[in-house]
Amino acid sequence: MKRTGKQNMAAILAGVLLLSGFPMAVTSTAYATEATRKKLQEAEDAKKETEENLGETKEELNTLNEQKSSLQGQLHTLNGQLQEVSDNIAELERQIEEKGKEIETTERELADAEATEEWQYECMKKRIQFIYETQDYVMMDMLFESASLADFLNRSDYIEQLSAYDRKKLEEYTATKEMIQAVKQQLEEEKRELDEYKVRVEEEKERVSGLVSQTSKNLAGKTNEISQAESEALAYEQKLKEQEQNIADLQAKLAEEIRLSRLAAQSSWRDISEVSFAEGDRYLLANLIYCEAGGESYAGQVAVGAVVINRVLSSVYPDSVVGVIYQGGQFSPVASGRLAAALADNKATDSCYHAADEAMRGNTNVGNCVYFRTPIEGLSGINIGGHVFY
């Protein structure tokens, strides 16, 4: 197919794009190269993924902060319980100490009472023994020493009162000793109960201390998780800034490509007869066609070759096959290294070579199109196989 006028084709393509009903921003974007569009889409997808990761990390941070707050509340409560238990133990130890002192005092009183009882008992026994052993002598002595019968009776009554007093005191001391023993037993029972209660309280203290220790450990772990999540969020925010800058750079590049595409449609074009192909151009073009459209139909392969030659003919692009193909950021196989690998092993098929020959003769099935890519929404052009040419 012979080439038509470039100005007419540009006008026709512009009309098709306008009639498609898509906004001018979308139509303009359609002029970008496949590599730039692909990079821009990948950058936007990566940004979206980073935003999602950042959102998830912030949600995780909120959850972790809530858990940390809960643990802090638990720790505060447990510390309060631990303080209360410690205070109880201190109070119990004070009470136990007091009971111990009371028991010591009671034991001394009991010992004194027992000693007094023993002394009183011994004294009474001696008096009774003396009376019985010396009864006759005493009676005679009292009889002779008494000044009168009344005096004798008084002395006899004194001895009887003395014996009654001894019995009374003995009974009192015995009762006192029994009372002190009962008090001692009661104090010892109270002390035993306090000791048992102290053991239970100390066990509770140990339990609460364990909970405090575990909660503190959990809180420290949660703090570390929060620190890590904050670091991740900061990294995502930094990555997001870099991605936004990358997108801005790609958008600027896209705008420049749009400008060049429009300029190409409006600029002067050479005729195919004016082009002098260098040795190796056919080999280079055929392998590029293989990389870009090796799996497409023959028509799709010719179309790719025609785009390259269209650029060679346009005054906007380099005027050689090598210059067009290796122009920075134009064909993705160049940047990815696929073209270099294909050239190293001459991967181009016979079909690719035939397509290159046809394109280099000036034949085109895509008019003056200088770009192609996989179809996207809003892009109008000439669809051949898996590409749209514009």
Disulfide bonds with the S-S distance in Angstrom:
none
